[in-house]
């Protein structure tokens, strides 16, 4: 079992995401290879990704920090949990917070909003995304717990 504090003590060069996220879901900590989506107020690509087998990956979503609508709710998060994803990190908002809190899943978001997003599938998949001072490269490793989010080119656990 890891903690991000122990990992960064072991390797102080690890990038730590400076954004302050709200965690939802019963999984307090996750780790896994990174997959990415970049989108703006549109969650169709997120749903497409979480419908596929996750193999304990973490989906990192750059929603460009929009809080005007939710990019994930209980239905889409449920797909991720059912398909073997470790969790999602979203630079944006969620909805259905109480239901997400009951899931065996890990969701980190900037905040919540009950409004739905559009569903046009505009955006990119598995391209590098950056926010909070961290570059999230598909295939690299992400570690998330209540202290924060770290990224590494190699497995730390």
N, C-alpha and C positions, 0 to 999 in steps of 0.2 A: 504494500500500500504506500503510495507516495503522498507528499504534500508539495505544493508549488514552492513553499518557503524552503523546504529541504532541497528541492531540485535547484533553485537559484543559488542557495548557499554552496552547493556542489559545483555549480558552473555559473559564475556571475555574469558571463557574457550572454546568457539566454535573454532574448527579447521578452519583455513583460508588457502586456497590453495596458495602456494607461486609462482606458475608459472604465467607468464605474458601472458595471452591469448588475441587473437584478436577476437572481437565479430562481427558476421555477422547476418543479419536479422533485421526485424523491431521491434521485442520484446526486449525492453531494459532490462527487468528483468523477471525472472521466479522463480518459486518454485515448488517443487513436490517431490514425493517419488523417490528414486534412483533405477534404473535398470542398470545392467552393462554388458559390453562386454570387453573381453581382446583378442586382436588380433595383428598380426604384418603384415602390408602391405597387408591386406586381408579384404575386407569389406562385405563379404557375410553374416556374422552373424549380422552385423549392419542392413543390408537390411531386414533380417528375422525378427529382433526385431521391426523395425519401420513399418513393414507391419501389425503387430498385434495392437489391440486397446491399446492406450497409457494411457488413463484415467489420463491425466495431469502428467504423470511421466516424469522424466528427464533421458535420457540415457547417462551414463558416460562410455566413451570408453578409455581404456588404449591401445593406439597404440604404446606404448613404445617410444614415442617422435620421431618417424620416420617422416622425412619431404621429403623422396624420392618419395612418391606417396600420392595421396589423398584418404582418407577413406570415405569422403562424398562429394557429389555434389548436384546439384539442383534436380535431380531425386529422390535420396534417402531421402534428406531433405523434399522434397514434400510429400513423403509417410508418414513421421513422422508428418508433419503438418496436412495432411488429416486424419490421424488416431488418432488424439487427444493427441499427445505427446507435452509437453511444450517446449522441446528443447533438444539439445545434447551438451555435453562437451567432446571434443576429444583431448587427449594427442597425437596429430598428426596433419595432414594437411587436408585441404579441397581444392576443385576446384570449378569453376563456381562462384567465389566470388561476381561478380556483380549481378548475378541472385539470389544468396542466400540473398543478401542485400535487395532485393525487396520482400522477403517472410515474411509472418506473422509467424515467427519462431525465435528461439534463437539458434545460433550456436556459440560455442567458440572453437577455434583451435589455435595451436601454429603458424601456417602460412599456406601458400598456395603452391600448386604445380599442374600443369595441368595433370600430369601423372596418369593413372588409376592404381588401386590396383589389386591384384589377387582376385580370387573368389572361393577359395577352401573350405571355411567355417572352417578353422583351428582356434582354439581358444576356449574360454570358455564364458559361459553366466551365469549371475547372481551369480557370485562368487565375493568376495571382491577384489577390485583393489586399488592400492595406487600410488599416484604421487603428487608432489608438497608439500610433508609433510602431506598429508591428506589420511586417509583410507576412501574409499567410500564403504559403506556397503549397499547391496540391502535392500530396505525397509526403510532405514533412509531418512532424508529430506535434500534436497539441495536448497540453495538460491543463485542466481546469478544475479548480476547487473554490471554496468560499473566499480564499485570499486573492485569486486572480487567474489570469491566463498566461501561459508560457508557450513558446514555440521553439522547436529544436529540429535540426536537420536529421538527427539520429534518435533512436529510441533511448529513453533515459530510464526505463523501468524493466 
